[in-house]
Amino acid sequence: MKSFLQKKVTSFTGRLELALAGFAVSMIWLVLVVTFLKFIIPPDPGFTLKSMLLNDIGVNSLVPGSMIFPFVMACISAPIWEELAFRVGPAKLAQAFGKQFGSTDFEYNLLFPIFIIASCIFGWGHGGPVNIWIQGIDGAIMAIVYIKSGYAWWTNMMVHFMLNFTLMFAIPMLTT
């Protein structure tokens, strides 16, 4: 794994391809885990994907039909601050410890557990323990994209934007 992560993608087009690959892997994971969870969690007749997503950002208090605030919160604000808090911050922490101890190996050895913890917190923060298996794994995928892109956090913001846009707007529009 270490050698895979050490080979950085540094070109703009390479990072775009990496963002698209991260988005594709996250969407495949989402479909698989949601399909699996449907079999183990009893169905709730009032639950829909759209209601879950809208409740996640507190849209119920908005003026009906207004999608400007949800778009800004889910597709602009969330990718910025969540990437800073759950990918950039933990990576900077690992890099600082690595430099303090004079070892890039220490950085890579520390990145894995830090990103696992950050991904679990990221998932739990999106709704509870079950969300660790959904958004938590997506957080781990985005952590790999972040490292692989040479710590270019805009790459992760693109992945995060594409995921949130697809889940908040594209899928609900297609399913109504």
Rosetta blueprint (number, residue, H / E / L):
1 M L
2 K H
3 S H
4 F H
5 L H
6 Q H
7 K L
8 K L
9 V L
10 T L
11 S L
12 F H
13 T H
14 G H
15 R H
16 L H
17 E H
18 L H
19 A H
20 L H
21 A H
22 G H
23 F H
24 A H
25 V H
26 S H
27 M H
28 I H
29 W H
30 L H
31 V H
32 L H
33 V H
34 V H
35 T H
36 F H
37 L H
38 K H
39 F H
40 I H
41 I L
42 P L
43 P L
44 D L
45 P L
46 G L
47 F L
48 T L
49 L H
50 K H
51 S H
52 M H
53 L H
54 L H
55 N H
56 D H
57 I L
58 G L
59 V H
60 N H
61 S H
62 L L
63 V L
64 P L
65 G L
66 S L
67 M L
68 I H
69 F H
70 P H
71 F H
72 V H
73 M H
74 A H
75 C H
76 I H
77 S H
78 A H
79 P H
80 I H
81 W H
82 E H
83 E H
84 L H
85 A H
86 F H
87 R H
88 V H
89 G H
90 P H
91 A H
92 K H
93 L H
94 A H
95 Q H
96 A H
97 F H
98 G H
99 K H
100 Q H
101 F L
102 G L
103 S L
104 T H
105 D H
106 F H
107 E H
108 Y H
109 N H
110 L H
111 L H
112 F H
113 P H
114 I H
115 F H
116 I H
117 I H
118 A H
119 S H
120 C H
121 I H
122 F H
123 G H
124 W H
125 G L
126 H L
127 G L
128 G L
129 P H
130 V H
131 N H
132 I H
133 W L
134 I L
135 Q H
136 G H
137 I H
138 D H
139 G H
140 A H
141 I H
142 M H
143 A H
144 I H
145 V H
146 Y H
147 I H
148 K H
149 S L
150 G L
151 Y L
152 A L
153 W H
154 W H
155 T H
156 N H
157 M H
158 M H
159 V H
160 H H
161 F H
162 M H
163 L H
164 N H
165 F H
166 T H
167 L H
168 M H
169 F H
170 A H
171 I H
172 P H
173 M H
174 L H
175 T H
176 T L
